[in-house]
Amino acid sequence: MKKIASFLLIYVLFISFNAFATEICDNGISFSNGGTYKHFTGTVTCKDEATGKLTKKVILKDGKRDGTCIYYDKNTGLVQAEENYVNDKKDGVTKKYYPKTGKLQSEMTYSNDRTVGLSKSYYENGKLKYIGNRLDSAKQDTSIRFNNKGQIISISCGPTSIIKDDNIWCGRNGRDGEVFLYDMKGQKIEKRAYLNLVPNGKWIRFHTNGKPAAETNYVNGKLDGKSTSFLENGILEKEIDYKDNSKIQAIEYYQNGSPKVKEVYNLPNRTTAITEYYDNGKPHVEGIYRYNRKEDSFYFQSFSYSPVGLIKEYYEDGILAKESLYNDKSVLVSKKEYSKKGELISDEDYFPDGSRKAKRL
């Protein structure tokens, strides 16, 4: 027990020593105390007190970073970062390196402490991980991300060409372009089509078995035409018709191929004609609904539907089962119910609070 206690004490002391290990810098400067270098001009070299390894070389001008500053790993002595400053603001190329190998990890260009121009990052095996350009206005330009196999996992097309073939992928110079996207494991997940930097033509997402999961059509950057989604076995799941980026209608299907739900949109009136079907293809419920947008949060929105006008429900053989009439505030006004033989079995009117006004049968 005493041996264990002694070991724990030594371990704690070791951890504490490393946790509070300090660095020693030239000229009595401590970067944790701004007063020690407030008006200093020159190069400051610092070492780790425990390992004796370099930790940083900083060029100061009147107490502000000005020039190339280099930072090192205190254990290996490898360069971890190189940063260029003008009047204490990043200006020029900044490079970062992997801690254990010293290989280049990223390089970014700054102007007045803001990223501009070309930025790159690399996997530890040296392959390109990310390349992107930022315009002087700070607006993001073209950017591309790769997996460690060199395959594209994401792309954003801008006016500037930053790599061989991105003119082809992004459809620059008035030519149709296409590009395939992959996941981190090298599985093909999407095919995109561009013309003059915007989506144009058919985009296809793929299931892991290689079959299409969804097909979407664009015209000059806008959704236009039929978009479809499929199950992994290739069965059609849903179709949506778009015109000029707006939904016209949507149909969801049962796996037997029969329609499940059909929605026809009337955007000016904010209403949707909805028909739900039995799996035998006969209608179950049909009517007009008003869609209401809900602000769930700053970023997310959801929609709910409220009935307006006449809503009809049917038995599975297609015979009318119920008719419910709603006013323009989605309040139930009257309701009729029918037997499977088509006979009227209930006829009721309602007050605005939902209580029955009159029952005729």
Secondary structure, 3 states (H helix, E strand, C coil): CHHHHHHHHHHHHHHHHHHCCCEEEHHHCCCCCHHHCCCCCEEEEEEECCCCCEEEEEEEECCEECEEEEEECCCCCCEEEEEEEECCEECEEEEEECCCCCCEEEEEEEECCEECEEEEEECCCCCEEEEEEECCCCCEEEEEEECCCCCEEEEECCCCCCCCCHHHHCCHHHCCEEEEEECCCCCEEEEEEEECCEECEEEEEECCCCCEEEEEEEECCEECEEEEEECCCCCEEEEEEEECCEEEEEEEECCCCCEEEEEEEECCCCEEEEEEECCCCCEEEEEEEEEEEEECCCCCEEEEEEEEEEEEEECCCCCEEEEEEECCCCCEEEEEEECCCCCEEEEEEECCCCCEEEECC
